Amino acid sequence: MAKVLEGPGMGLLQKWGLKTPNYVVVSSGDEFDQLANANDWLAKSKLVVKAHEALGSRFKLGLVKVGLDLAQAKSAVRDMLGKQVESVTIREVIVSESIDHKEEYYVSAKSTREGVEIMATTYGGVEVEANWEKVKRILVGIGESPTDSELLALSKDAGFTGDTAAKMAEFLKKLYICFDNEDAQYLEINPVVKDGNGDLVALDAVTLLDGDAKFRHKDWNFPFAAEFGRAYTKNEEEVMAVDAKVKGSVKLIEIPGGNIAMLPAGGGASVYYSDAVVARGGKLANYAEYSGDPPDWAVEVLTDKVCSLPNLKHIIVGGAIANFTDVKKTFGGIINAFRKAKAEGKLDGVKIWVRRGGPNEKQGLASMRSLQDEGFDIHVFDRTTPLTDIVDMAMAAKS
């Protein structure tokens, strides 16, 4: 799952007809000043200023300011930007219109094995957790859509009455359409409130999308939120950009301080090898994987980033026996990057360990072994070697 920050999440809601407050996302005080001159609502409304980062408990951390006029909002924006909170530096702030309201509601849609669970309750905001047993839900089967009568029944069951029940049913319908069309896996709006016209408005949203579906959405021009309490590195962002363009998958997360780099084939292998390294007292320099038969150039980009990690002693190129990922082709991308890295002096003193099976494995493994003749410290094994034996060998080898 790929988390989307509040600003682009609100944009997706608006796209499918759900009402949100006016808002802007800014990365500098000067940018906010320019937007204030171009947007009358910023001067006419009470404002909310929030850190636009993947952080929980923003209220408790002092990263949400409410009921501000424009001058106060400008001051809050400048105070927040650049602030260090644990390992996170506040790089963006979202400024939104404050909506006066008396009641707060909760709605969400969540992907499950059976389909999509749609939930609603009149207990929203901070009250939802204490009243979770009052949350009502329906299950929409795979390949199905909720009917108007089902959504109205859910709305009434959740405690909505009269005109509000009908409006909430329509709101839930749009929520599901957004969820389904945007390849979402979780979409929560808390709170939903009534504005002065009686319309339902989404004040805040938690949006988790299927990141691997990005190639289907040309308007997903926003970055996904970092998942590890820090901003993505340049290398990580470049691999993500490649991942969004290709069939199959390439992934990279850097781990500072490690000296054993991972280049496994498949998500299962990546976890298997990473666990083996840690269990044997090793220090991982990264998490990575390539799978789904990606093109050789995409694997080459990933490998180039892995070879650029500092202080490496070992690179483990591991994988099980592939069903359809072409070993020769993907190894071709890895070999190209290895040669480039060696020419740049990046692999001096680095030992490379390879274990793989699958389509065209003999040709792929032979190409890897031929790197020995080019001065690489490389050790290549086929499907007859147990997967984690190469981890044992790497850990036992003298650096």
C-alpha positions in Angstrom: 0.0 0.0 0.0 1.1 3.5 -0.8 0.1 6.3 1.6 -1.1 9.6 0.1 -0.7 12.8 2.1 -3.8 14.9 2.9 -3.5 17.4 0.1 -3.5 15.0 -2.9 -6.0 12.8 -1.0 -8.4 15.7 -0.8 -7.8 16.2 -4.5 -8.9 12.7 -5.3 -12.1 13.2 -3.2 -12.9 16.4 -5.1 -12.4 14.6 -8.4 -15.3 12.2 -7.6 -17.6 14.9 -6.4 -17.0 14.8 -2.6 -16.9 18.3 -1.0 -13.8 19.4 0.9 -12.7 22.7 2.3 -10.6 25.0 0.2 -6.9 24.3 0.8 -3.4 25.0 -0.4 -0.2 23.1 0.2 3.0 25.3 0.5 6.7 24.6 1.0 7.7 28.2 1.8 6.4 31.3 3.5 6.9 33.3 0.2 4.8 30.7 -1.7 2.0 31.2 0.8 2.2 34.9 0.5 1.7 34.6 -3.3 -1.2 32.2 -2.9 -2.8 34.5 -0.4 -2.8 37.3 -3.0 -4.4 35.0 -5.6 -7.1 33.3 -3.4 -9.7 35.5 -1.7 -10.9 32.8 0.6 -7.6 32.9 2.5 -8.3 36.4 3.6 -12.0 35.9 4.2 -12.0 32.6 6.2 -10.8 31.3 9.5 -7.9 29.0 8.7 -6.4 25.7 9.8 -2.6 25.2 9.4 -1.2 21.7 9.6 2.1 20.0 8.9 1.7 18.2 5.6 3.8 15.1 6.6 3.1 11.5 7.4 3.0 12.0 11.1 0.5 10.8 13.7 -0.7 12.9 16.7 -0.1 16.2 14.9 -2.3 18.0 17.5 -0.2 16.7 20.4 3.0 17.6 18.6 1.8 21.2 18.1 1.6 20.8 14.4 -2.0 21.8 14.0 -3.2 25.4 14.5 -6.9 26.3 14.2 -9.1 29.4 14.1 -6.4 31.6 12.6 -6.8 34.8 10.5 -4.5 35.3 7.5 -1.7 37.1 9.5 -1.7 34.3 12.1 -1.7 31.7 9.4 1.3 33.3 7.7 3.2 33.2 11.1 2.2 29.6 11.8 3.4 28.5 8.3 6.8 30.1 8.8 7.1 28.6 12.3 6.2 25.1 11.2 8.3 24.9 8.0 11.8 23.5 8.7 10.8 22.3 12.2 12.5 19.0 13.2 10.1 16.5 14.8 12.0 13.3 15.8 13.5 12.2 12.4 11.1 14.3 10.3 11.8 17.8 9.0 8.6 19.6 8.1 8.9 20.4 4.4 5.3 21.2 3.5 2.3 22.7 5.3 -1.4 22.5 4.3 -3.6 25.6 5.0 -7.3 24.9 4.7 -10.5 26.8 5.3 -12.1 26.2 8.7 -15.6 24.9 8.6 -17.9 25.7 11.5 -19.8 22.6 12.6 -21.6 21.0 15.6 -21.4 17.3 14.8 -18.7 15.1 13.4 -19.2 11.8 11.5 -17.0 9.0 10.4 -17.0 7.0 7.1 -14.5 4.6 5.4 -14.0 2.0 2.8 -11.5 -0.8 3.2 -10.4 -3.6 0.9 -10.8 -7.1 2.3 -10.5 -10.7 1.0 -14.2 -10.8 0.3 -14.6 -7.4 -1.3 -14.9 -3.8 0.0 -16.2 -3.0 3.5 -18.0 0.3 3.8 -18.4 1.8 7.3 -20.2 4.7 8.8 -21.2 6.1 12.2 -22.5 9.4 13.7 -19.6 9.2 16.2 -16.8 10.8 14.3 -13.7 12.8 15.2 -12.0 11.8 18.4 -15.1 9.9 19.5 -14.9 7.1 17.0 -12.4 4.9 18.8 -14.3 5.0 22.0 -17.5 4.1 20.1 -16.2 1.6 17.6 -18.9 -0.9 18.4 -21.4 1.6 17.1 -19.8 1.7 13.6 -22.1 0.0 11.1 -20.9 -1.6 7.9 -21.8 -3.5 4.8 -19.7 -5.7 2.5 -19.7 -5.1 -1.2 -18.7 -8.3 -3.0 -15.8 -8.5 -5.5 -17.0 -7.2 -8.8 -20.1 -5.7 -7.4 -21.3 -2.2 -6.5 -23.4 -1.1 -3.6 -27.0 -0.2 -4.5 -28.7 3.1 -3.5 -31.0 1.2 -1.2 -28.1 -0.6 0.6 -26.3 2.6 1.2 -29.4 4.4 2.5 -30.1 1.4 4.8 -26.5 1.6 6.1 -26.8 5.4 6.6 -30.0 4.9 8.7 -28.5 1.9 10.6 -25.5 4.1 11.5 -27.9 6.7 13.1 -28.4 9.2 10.4 -32.0 10.5 10.1 -34.2 12.5 7.7 -32.5 14.6 5.0 -29.0 13.8 6.5 -29.5 10.1 6.0 -30.2 10.6 2.3 -27.2 13.0 2.0 -24.9 10.5 3.8 -26.1 7.7 1.4 -25.1 9.8 -1.6 -21.8 10.7 0.2 -21.1 7.0 0.7 -21.9 6.3 -3.0 -19.3 8.9 -4.1 -16.8 7.5 -1.5 -17.1 4.0 -3.0 -16.8 5.3 -6.6 -13.6 7.2 -5.6 -12.3 4.1 -3.8 -13.0 1.8 -6.8 -11.8 4.0 -9.6 -8.6 5.2 -7.8 -7.4 1.7 -7.0 -7.6 2.5 -3.3 -7.1 -0.1 -0.6 -8.2 2.1 2.3 -10.0 5.4 2.4 -11.1 7.0 5.7 -12.8 10.4 6.1 -12.8 11.6 9.7 -14.5 13.8 10.4 -17.3 14.4 7.9 -19.2 17.5 8.9 -22.1 19.7 7.8 -21.3 23.2 6.5 -23.6 26.2 6.8 -25.6 25.0 3.7 -26.2 21.6 5.2 -23.8 19.9 2.8 -21.5 17.1 4.0 -17.8 18.1 3.8 -14.7 15.9 4.2 -12.4 17.7 6.7 -9.6 15.1 6.8 -8.8 11.9 4.9 -6.5 8.9 5.2 -5.8 7.6 1.7 -3.9 4.3 0.9 -3.6 3.4 -2.8 -2.3 0.4 -4.7 1.1 1.9 -5.6 1.6 -0.7 -8.3 -1.5 0.7 -10.1 0.2 4.1 -10.8 0.7 3.4 -14.4 -3.1 3.4 -14.9 -3.5 6.9 -13.4 -1.8 9.6 -15.4 -3.1 12.3 -13.0 -1.3 10.7 -10.0 1.3 13.5 -10.2 1.9 13.5 -6.4 4.6 11.6 -4.5 3.6 8.9 -2.1 4.3 9.6 1.5 7.5 8.2 3.0 6.7 5.2 5.2 9.7 5.2 7.5 9.4 8.5 9.4 11.7 10.4 7.0 11.7 11.8 3.5 12.6 9.5 0.6 16.1 9.7 -0.6 17.0 10.8 -4.2 17.9 7.2 -5.0 14.6 5.9 -3.6 12.6 8.4 -5.5 14.3 7.6 -8.8 13.7 3.9 -8.3 10.0 4.7 -7.5 9.8 6.6 -10.7 11.1 3.6 -12.7 8.7 1.3 -10.8 5.7 3.4 -11.8 6.6 3.0 -15.5 7.3 -0.7 -15.9 5.7 -4.0 -16.0 6.8 -5.9 -12.9 8.4 -4.2 -10.0 11.6 -2.7 -8.6 11.9 -1.4 -5.0 14.5 0.2 -2.9 14.7 1.5 0.7 18.1 2.7 2.0 19.2 1.8 5.6 22.0 4.0 6.8 24.9 2.3 8.6 24.8 -1.1 7.0 27.4 -2.8 4.9 25.5 -5.8 3.4 23.4 -4.8 0.3 20.4 -6.8 -0.8 19.4 -7.3 -4.5 16.9 -10.2 -4.2 14.4 -11.4 -6.8 10.8 -11.3 -5.4 9.3 -9.8 -2.3 9.4 -13.2 -0.5 13.1 -13.6 -1.2 13.8 -10.1 0.0 12.3 -10.7 3.4 13.9 -14.2 3.6 17.4 -13.0 2.9 17.0 -9.8 5.0 15.9 -11.9 8.0 18.8 -14.3 7.4 21.3 -11.4 7.5 19.9 -9.9 10.6 19.6 -13.3 12.4 23.3 -13.9 11.8 24.3 -10.5 13.2 24.8 -8.7 9.9 23.9 -5.0 9.2 21.7 -4.4 6.2 22.4 -1.4 4.0 19.1 -1.5 2.2 15.8 -3.3 1.4 15.4 -4.0 -2.3 13.7 -6.4 -4.7 12.8 -6.9 -8.4 10.0 -9.1 -9.5 7.3 -9.8 -12.1 9.9 -10.0 -15.0 10.8 -6.3 -15.1 12.8 -5.0 -18.1 16.6 -5.3 -17.9 17.0 -1.5 -17.9 14.8 -1.1 -14.8 16.9 -3.8 -13.0 20.0 -1.9 -14.1 18.8 1.3 -12.5 18.0 -0.5 -9.3 21.4 -2.2 -9.3 23.2 1.1 -9.9 21.5 2.6 -6.9 22.4 -0.4 -4.7 26.1 -0.2 -5.9 26.1 3.4 -4.9 25.4 2.7 -1.2 28.3 3.7 1.1 30.7 1.4 3.0 29.6 -1.9 1.2 31.4 -5.1 1.9 28.9 -7.6 0.3 26.1 -7.6 -2.2 23.7 -10.5 -2.1 21.9 -11.3 -5.4 19.5 -13.9 -4.3 16.3 -15.5 -5.4 14.3 -18.7 -5.4 13.4 -20.6 -8.7 11.4 -18.1 -10.8 8.3 -19.1 -12.6 8.5 -16.5 -15.4 11.1 -13.9 -14.5 13.8 -14.3 -17.1 17.1 -14.9 -15.2 19.3 -14.1 -18.2 17.5 -10.9 -19.1 17.3 -9.5 -15.5 20.9 -10.6 -14.8 21.9 -8.7 -17.9 20.7 -5.4 -16.3 22.5 -6.3 -13.1 25.8 -7.1 -14.9 25.6 -3.8 -16.9 25.3 -1.9 -13.6 28.1 -3.9 -12.0 30.5 -3.1 -14.8 29.6 0.6 -14.6 30.0 0.6 -10.8 33.4 -1.2 -11.1 34.6 1.3 -13.6 33.7 4.1 -11.2 35.5 2.4 -8.3 32.4 1.7 -6.4 32.9 -2.1 -6.0 36.5 -2.0 -4.7 36.7 -4.6 -1.9 33.1 -5.7 -2.3 32.2 -9.4 -2.5 29.2 -10.4 -4.6 27.1 -13.5 -3.8 24.6 -14.9 -6.3 22.0 -17.7 -6.0 19.2 -18.1 -8.6 17.0 -20.4 -10.6 14.4 -20.0 -13.3 13.9 -19.5 -17.0 17.3 -19.2 -18.8 19.2 -19.7 -15.5 22.1 -21.5 -17.1 22.9 -18.6 -19.5 22.3 -16.0 -16.7 24.5 -17.8 -14.2 27.2 -18.3 -16.8 27.2 -14.6 -17.6 27.5 -13.8 -13.9 30.4 -16.3 -13.5 32.2 -14.7 -16.4 32.6 -11.5 -14.3 35.3 -13.3 -12.4 37.5 -12.9 -15.5 36.9 -9.2 -15.3 38.3 -8.9 -11.8 35.0 -9.1 -9.9 35.1 -10.9 -6.5 31.9 -12.8 -7.3 30.6 -16.2 -6.2 27.8 -17.8 -8.2 25.5 -20.7 -7.2 22.5 -22.4 -8.9 19.3 -23.8 -7.6 21.0 -26.8 -5.9 22.4 -24.5 -3.2 20.0 -23.7 -0.4 18.9 -20.0 -0.5 20.5 -18.7 2.7 23.7 -20.7 2.3 25.1 -17.6 0.5 24.3 -15.5 3.5 26.3 -17.9 5.7 29.2 -17.7 3.2 29.1 -14.0 3.1 29.1 -13.7 6.9 32.0 -16.2 7.2 34.1 -14.5 4.5 36.9 -12.2 5.6 36.3 -8.7 4.4 
